[in-house]
Amino acid sequence: MNNLSTLRNFFMLSLQDVAGALNLTTAELSQIENGDFIPSVATWQALAEFYADKFHVPALPDMDEPVHFRLSIDYLMNIGITMNDLLAMQWYFNNTRSELGDFSLALYQSNQPIIEERLTDLSQIFQRFAGYLLLNHDGTLNAFIDEKNNNHQSDWRLLLYKKDSLMLDVTAELIYFTELTNYTIM
């Protein structure tokens, strides 16, 4: 779940207040808040700027400078992975050719090469794993801890998956890319 309704309620704004300011319908904003619709990056950015402006404190007589908070899109989305990661993942989900395999998020048994679960639907991935797939600054990945399943721990990777004996781990390339490899032309 994202943090949009939390922020809207914090500022005591109605759906209509926020939707009207951003040229959205109340139904569209409600779907975004509930995670039923993933908006464009531009819409996320507009939402971040809208709420950041709400935190703005103008300069007062005893203050030299105004106080302005920056809200990240990642905070709004309540995800541990960054906006760059999302864009890279979206690009792969939208452009990978089927003959190369399905772009997937795979959960592995901890420290084992055995896949426990593999998901291929981006909206399901973000709905289920928002805030739980965490990356460290050194490029390592934190294990996924399934709190709903007795705190079961799994390792996770992003794969181009054809079958168990034919898959390509693209996690590092998607998350720490300098030049994103275009697997659609292979």
HELIX and SHEET records of a PDB file:
HELIX    1   1 LEU A    4  PHE A   10  1                                   7    
HELIX    2   2 LEU A   15  ALA A   21  1                                   7    
HELIX    3   3 THR A   26  GLU A   33  1                                   8    
HELIX    4   4 VAL A   41  PHE A   55  1                                  15    
HELIX    5   5 ILE A   73  MET A   77  1                                   5    
HELIX    6   6 MET A   83  ASN A   95  1                                  13    
HELIX    7   7 SER A   98  LEU A  100  5                                   3    
HELIX    8   8 LEU A  122  PHE A  129  1                                   8    
HELIX    9   9 GLU A  147  ASN A  149  5                                   3    
HELIX   10  10 THR A  171  ILE A  175  1                                   5    
HELIX   11  11 TYR A  183  ILE A  185  5                                   3    
SHEET    1   A 4 ILE A 115  LEU A 119  0                                        
SHEET    2   A 4 ASP A 102  GLN A 109 -1                                        
SHEET    3   A 4 HIS A 152  LYS A 163 -1                                        
SHEET    4   A 4 PHE A 144  ASP A 146 -1                                        
SHEET    1   B 4 ILE A 115  LEU A 119  0                                        
SHEET    2   B 4 ASP A 102  GLN A 109 -1                                        
SHEET    3   B 4 HIS A 152  LYS A 163 -1                                        
SHEET    4   B 4 LEU A 166  ASP A 169 -1                                        
END                                                                             
